[in-house]
């Protein structure tokens, strides 16, 4: 088995959908060659947005639950999957989760839904690539 645990960062964007599809493809390929396919971990990182005037917008938990449900609807029943919603900086939540759970491959889109936020804070995918201790597959 090439990978033992795969993590997909999922935010509902088109590129995260492509990343999820790629993860499913890798798992199904591994299942065809090995009796035990790696489990899939799907993470949705949520960060409240603060503006210069001190106003903070909190993301409604129902939105995050809907994003995760969207991922659940795509993943075949044959794939062993778990789902987590983490609050905090998306890059840090991805990296921390990967470290804490023995993930050996992270798959994510090159850009997510937070394009404006990425412009000011730096790219989440770039941060993950630079700081991950495991391989990162960036899907375009």
C-alpha atoms as a printed R data frame, in Angstrom:
    type eleno elety resid chain resno       x      y       z
1   ATOM     1    CA   UNK     A     1   0.000  0.000   0.000
2   ATOM     2    CA   UNK     A     2   1.419  3.338  -1.082
3   ATOM     3    CA   UNK     A     3  -0.514  5.464   1.436
4   ATOM     4    CA   UNK     A     4  -2.068  4.481   4.756
5   ATOM     5    CA   UNK     A     5  -4.176  7.597   5.478
6   ATOM     6    CA   UNK     A     6  -5.249 10.321   3.060
7   ATOM     7    CA   UNK     A     7  -6.488 13.768   4.067
8   ATOM     8    CA   UNK     A     8  -8.524 16.009   1.763
9   ATOM     9    CA   UNK     A     9  -9.064 19.675   2.548
10  ATOM    10    CA   UNK     A    10 -12.624 20.395   1.429
11  ATOM    11    CA   UNK     A    11 -14.370 23.774   1.327
12  ATOM    12    CA   UNK     A    12 -16.933 23.193  -1.415
13  ATOM    13    CA   UNK     A    13 -14.983 25.087  -4.088
14  ATOM    14    CA   UNK     A    14 -14.578 23.564  -7.546
15  ATOM    15    CA   UNK     A    15 -10.921 22.792  -6.892
16  ATOM    16    CA   UNK     A    16 -11.688 21.109  -3.572
17  ATOM    17    CA   UNK     A    17 -14.271 18.985  -5.423
18  ATOM    18    CA   UNK     A    18 -11.534 17.996  -7.881
19  ATOM    19    CA   UNK     A    19  -9.216 17.208  -4.948
20  ATOM    20    CA   UNK     A    20 -11.879 14.995  -3.388
21  ATOM    21    CA   UNK     A    21 -12.426 13.199  -6.702
22  ATOM    22    CA   UNK     A    22  -8.662 12.624  -6.999
23  ATOM    23    CA   UNK     A    23  -8.512 11.220  -3.469
24  ATOM    24    CA   UNK     A    24 -11.375  8.838  -4.223
25  ATOM    25    CA   UNK     A    25  -9.608  7.763  -7.418
26  ATOM    26    CA   UNK     A    26  -6.340  7.063  -5.551
27  ATOM    27    CA   UNK     A    27  -8.179  5.066  -2.877
28  ATOM    28    CA   UNK     A    28 -10.079  3.022  -5.456
29  ATOM    29    CA   UNK     A    29  -6.852  2.317  -7.361
30  ATOM    30    CA   UNK     A    30  -5.186  1.169  -4.157
31  ATOM    31    CA   UNK     A    31  -8.221 -0.990  -3.320
32  ATOM    32    CA   UNK     A    32  -7.902 -2.704  -6.702
33  ATOM    33    CA   UNK     A    33  -4.295 -3.682  -5.890
34  ATOM    34    CA   UNK     A    34  -4.554 -4.257  -2.154
35  ATOM    35    CA   UNK     A    35  -7.265 -5.803  -0.036
36  ATOM    36    CA   UNK     A    36  -7.184 -2.860   2.340
37  ATOM    37    CA   UNK     A    37  -7.596  0.612   0.879
38  ATOM    38    CA   UNK     A    38  -6.432  3.607   2.908
39  ATOM    39    CA   UNK     A    39  -9.073  5.511   4.877
40  ATOM    40    CA   UNK     A    40 -10.040  8.976   3.726
41  ATOM    41    CA   UNK     A    41 -10.166 11.917   6.123
42  ATOM    42    CA   UNK     A    42 -12.103 14.977   4.973
43  ATOM    43    CA   UNK     A    43 -11.412 18.221   6.821
44  ATOM    44    CA   UNK     A    44 -13.229 21.518   6.545
45  ATOM    45    CA   UNK     A    45 -11.336 24.382   8.195
46  ATOM    46    CA   UNK     A    46 -13.448 27.312   9.339
47  ATOM    47    CA   UNK     A    47 -12.039 30.665  10.324
48  ATOM    48    CA   UNK     A    48 -14.088 33.611  11.487
49  ATOM    49    CA   UNK     A    49 -13.390 36.690   9.396
50  ATOM    50    CA   UNK     A    50 -12.236 39.891  11.100
51  ATOM    51    CA   UNK     A    51 -12.239 43.282   9.450
52  ATOM    52    CA   UNK     A    52 -10.040 46.307  10.109
53  ATOM    53    CA   UNK     A    53 -12.815 48.093  12.033
54  ATOM    54    CA   UNK     A    54 -12.919 45.319  14.641
55  ATOM    55    CA   UNK     A    55 -16.026 43.631  13.302
56  ATOM    56    CA   UNK     A    56 -15.943 39.841  13.241
57  ATOM    57    CA   UNK     A    57 -18.221 37.715  11.111
58  ATOM    58    CA   UNK     A    58 -18.792 34.255  12.535
59  ATOM    59    CA   UNK     A    59 -19.491 31.482  10.052
60  ATOM    60    CA   UNK     A    60 -22.823 29.749  10.689
61  ATOM    61    CA   UNK     A    61 -22.155 26.101  11.690
62  ATOM    62    CA   UNK     A    62 -24.991 25.011   9.397
63  ATOM    63    CA   UNK     A    63 -22.909 26.167   6.422
64  ATOM    64    CA   UNK     A    64 -19.986 23.978   7.486
65  ATOM    65    CA   UNK     A    65 -22.311 21.033   8.038
66  ATOM    66    CA   UNK     A    66 -23.744 21.550   4.538
67  ATOM    67    CA   UNK     A    67 -20.230 21.591   3.051
68  ATOM    68    CA   UNK     A    68 -19.381 18.314   4.791
69  ATOM    69    CA   UNK     A    69 -22.699 16.795   3.696
70  ATOM    70    CA   UNK     A    70 -21.836 17.727   0.120
71  ATOM    71    CA   UNK     A    71 -18.602 15.736   0.449
72  ATOM    72    CA   UNK     A    72 -20.450 12.793   2.035
73  ATOM    73    CA   UNK     A    73 -22.861 12.723  -0.898
74  ATOM    74    CA   UNK     A    74 -19.978 12.267  -3.360
75  ATOM    75    CA   UNK     A    75 -17.932  9.650  -1.531
76  ATOM    76    CA   UNK     A    76 -18.906  6.070  -2.402
77  ATOM    77    CA   UNK     A    77 -20.009  3.784   0.431
78  ATOM    78    CA   UNK     A    78 -17.056  1.518  -0.357
79  ATOM    79    CA   UNK     A    79 -14.629  4.235   0.833
80  ATOM    80    CA   UNK     A    80 -13.870  4.300   4.558
81  ATOM    81    CA   UNK     A    81 -14.236  8.013   5.295
82  ATOM    82    CA   UNK     A    82 -14.315 10.255   8.340
83  ATOM    83    CA   UNK     A    83 -15.226 13.921   8.479
84  ATOM    84    CA   UNK     A    84 -14.137 16.778  10.689
85  ATOM    85    CA   UNK     A    85 -14.897 20.481  10.959
86  ATOM    86    CA   UNK     A    86 -12.089 22.420  12.640
87  ATOM    87    CA   UNK     A    87 -12.162 26.040  13.736
88  ATOM    88    CA   UNK     A    88  -9.071 28.140  13.190
89  ATOM    89    CA   UNK     A    89  -6.666 29.049  10.448
90  ATOM    90    CA   UNK     A    90  -7.356 26.598   7.592
91  ATOM    91    CA   UNK     A    91  -3.673 25.906   6.912
92  ATOM    92    CA   UNK     A    92  -2.894 25.304  10.574
93  ATOM    93    CA   UNK     A    93  -5.929 23.076  11.072
94  ATOM    94    CA   UNK     A    94  -4.908 20.958   8.064
95  ATOM    95    CA   UNK     A    95  -1.299 20.668   9.247
96  ATOM    96    CA   UNK     A    96  -2.226 19.961  12.875
97  ATOM    97    CA   UNK     A    97  -4.806 17.350  11.902
98  ATOM    98    CA   UNK     A    98  -2.318 15.633   9.594
99  ATOM    99    CA   UNK     A    99   0.301 15.481  12.364
100 ATOM   100    CA   UNK     A   100  -2.130 14.304  15.048
101 ATOM   101    CA   UNK     A   101  -3.693 11.570  12.898
102 ATOM   102    CA   UNK     A   102  -0.707 10.061  11.104
103 ATOM   103    CA   UNK     A   103  -1.777 11.279   7.676
104 ATOM   104    CA   UNK     A   104   0.744 10.413   4.964
105 ATOM   105    CA   UNK     A   105  -0.806 12.271   1.994
106 ATOM   106    CA   UNK     A   106  -2.632 15.608   1.908
107 ATOM   107    CA   UNK     A   107  -4.691 16.462  -1.170
108 ATOM   108    CA   UNK     A   108  -6.100 19.921  -1.739
109 ATOM   109    CA   UNK     A   109  -7.035 22.415  -4.419
110 ATOM   110    CA   UNK     A   110  -4.613 25.135  -5.431
111 ATOM   111    CA   UNK     A   111  -7.185 27.767  -4.411
112 ATOM   112    CA   UNK     A   112 -10.272 27.628  -2.246
113 ATOM   113    CA   UNK     A   113 -13.259 29.826  -1.657
114 ATOM   114    CA   UNK     A   114 -11.270 32.439   0.271
115 ATOM   115    CA   UNK     A   115  -9.544 34.199  -2.642
116 ATOM   116    CA   UNK     A   116  -9.815 37.657  -1.073
117 ATOM   117    CA   UNK     A   117  -8.594 36.388   2.268
118 ATOM   118    CA   UNK     A   118  -5.735 34.549   0.520
119 ATOM   119    CA   UNK     A   119  -4.656 37.788  -1.130
120 ATOM   120    CA   UNK     A   120  -4.144 39.405   2.269
121 ATOM   121    CA   UNK     A   121  -3.031 36.456   4.378
122 ATOM   122    CA   UNK     A   122  -1.210 34.239   1.875
123 ATOM   123    CA   UNK     A   123  -2.340 31.098   0.136
124 ATOM   124    CA   UNK     A   124  -3.558 28.232   2.306
125 ATOM   125    CA   UNK     A   125  -2.223 25.682  -0.162
126 ATOM   126    CA   UNK     A   126   1.164 27.420  -0.290
127 ATOM   127    CA   UNK     A   127   1.374 27.404   3.508
128 ATOM   128    CA   UNK     A   128   0.480 23.706   3.676
129 ATOM   129    CA   UNK     A   129   3.006 22.774   0.981
130 ATOM   130    CA   UNK     A   130   5.764 24.714   2.722
131 ATOM   131    CA   UNK     A   131   5.079 23.335   6.207
132 ATOM   132    CA   UNK     A   132   3.729 19.795   5.756
133 ATOM   133    CA   UNK     A   133   5.835 16.867   6.920
134 ATOM   134    CA   UNK     A   134   4.203 14.590   4.336
135 ATOM   135    CA   UNK     A   135   3.626 14.778   0.574
136 ATOM   136    CA   UNK     A   136   0.993 17.263  -0.586
137 ATOM   137    CA   UNK     A   137  -0.847 16.819  -3.877
138 ATOM   138    CA   UNK     A   138  -2.151 20.129  -5.218
139 ATOM   139    CA   UNK     A   139  -5.013 19.794  -7.697
140 ATOM   140    CA   UNK     A   140  -5.581 22.465 -10.342
